[in-house]
Amino acid sequence: MSAEFTPRFPSMDEVARLTAQANAMRARAVVDLVARVAGGIKTLFSAVLEGRDNARVFAELQGMDDRLLHDIGITRGDIIAVANGLKTGRDIANENRAALSSAAPRPAA
């Protein structure tokens, strides 16, 4: 009961169809790769520009005297946070104060 194996060779149409599918898949993979690389370069470029801006802001704030810093509402200890775009303790306190003042009054207990 042995079955004899007879090889089946694909027709020229099947070979052409499979080749076209493989080429389309390869093209999609290349496009995806290029898009990912471009996205990574864009992210890197943005980070470099942001770092330059932060360094410029830091240098400008460091060059100010304490009175001028006080006039704009920051302390010398806040300079790094402000240069990096972070909120200082004073900013957070002001936001909390504003949120509390705009909230509806609580009924008396």
C-alpha positions as CSV (number, residue, x, y, z in Angstrom):
1,M,0.0,0.0,0.0
2,S,2.6,2.5,-0.8
3,A,1.5,5.6,-2.6
4,E,3.9,6.8,-5.2
5,F,4.9,10.4,-4.8
6,T,4.6,12.5,-7.9
7,P,6.0,16.0,-7.6
8,R,3.9,18.9,-8.7
9,F,5.6,21.9,-10.2
10,P,3.8,25.3,-10.1
11,S,2.7,26.8,-13.3
12,M,4.3,29.9,-14.7
13,D,1.2,31.9,-13.7
14,E,1.5,30.6,-10.1
15,V,5.2,31.6,-10.0
16,A,4.4,35.0,-11.4
17,R,1.6,35.5,-8.9
18,L,3.7,34.4,-5.9
19,T,6.6,36.6,-7.1
20,A,4.3,39.6,-7.4
21,Q,3.0,39.0,-3.8
22,A,6.6,38.7,-2.5
23,N,7.6,41.9,-4.2
24,A,4.6,43.7,-2.8
25,M,5.3,42.4,0.7
26,R,9.0,43.4,0.4
27,A,8.0,46.9,-0.8
28,R,5.6,47.3,2.2
29,A,8.4,46.2,4.6
30,V,10.8,48.7,3.1
31,V,8.2,51.5,3.4
32,D,7.6,50.6,7.0
33,L,11.3,50.5,7.8
34,V,11.9,53.9,6.2
35,A,8.9,55.4,8.1
36,R,10.2,54.1,11.4
37,V,13.7,55.3,10.7
38,A,12.4,58.7,9.7
39,G,10.2,58.8,12.9
40,G,13.3,58.0,15.0
41,I,15.3,60.8,13.3
42,K,12.5,63.2,13.8
43,T,12.2,62.3,17.5
44,L,16.0,62.7,17.9
45,F,16.0,66.0,16.1
46,S,13.2,67.3,18.3
47,A,15.0,66.2,21.5
48,V,18.2,68.0,20.4
49,L,16.3,71.2,19.6
50,E,14.4,71.0,22.9
51,G,17.7,70.5,24.7
52,R,19.2,73.6,23.0
53,D,16.2,75.6,24.0
54,N,16.3,74.4,27.6
55,A,20.0,75.3,27.7
56,R,19.3,78.8,26.4
57,V,16.5,79.4,28.9
58,F,18.7,78.0,31.7
59,A,21.6,80.3,30.8
60,E,19.3,83.4,30.6
61,L,17.8,82.7,34.0
62,Q,21.2,82.0,35.6
63,G,22.3,85.4,34.4
64,M,19.5,87.2,36.2
65,D,19.9,88.5,39.7
66,D,17.7,87.2,42.6
67,R,15.5,90.3,42.6
68,L,14.7,89.9,38.9
69,L,14.0,86.2,39.4
70,H,11.6,87.1,42.2
71,D,9.9,89.6,40.0
72,I,9.1,86.9,37.4
73,G,8.0,84.5,40.2
74,I,10.7,82.0,40.5
75,T,13.6,81.3,42.8
76,R,17.2,80.4,41.9
77,G,16.3,76.8,42.9
78,D,13.5,76.8,40.4
79,I,15.7,77.6,37.4
80,I,16.4,74.0,36.4
81,A,12.7,73.0,36.6
82,V,11.6,76.1,34.6
83,A,14.3,75.6,32.0
84,N,13.1,72.0,31.5
85,G,9.5,73.1,31.2
86,L,8.5,71.6,34.6
87,K,6.1,73.3,36.9
88,T,7.6,74.7,40.1
89,G,6.1,74.3,43.5
90,R,4.7,77.8,43.3
91,D,2.9,77.0,40.0
92,I,1.3,73.9,41.5
93,A,0.3,75.8,44.6
94,N,-1.3,78.5,42.5
95,E,-3.2,75.9,40.4
96,N,-4.5,74.2,43.6
97,R,-5.5,77.5,45.1
98,A,-7.4,78.5,41.9
99,A,-9.1,75.1,41.8
100,L,-10.2,75.4,45.4
101,S,-11.5,78.9,44.9
102,S,-13.6,78.0,41.9
103,A,-15.0,74.8,43.5
104,A,-18.6,74.9,44.8
105,P,-18.8,75.7,48.5
106,R,-19.3,72.6,50.7
107,P,-22.4,72.5,52.8
108,A,-21.9,73.1,56.5
109,A,-21.7,69.9,58.6
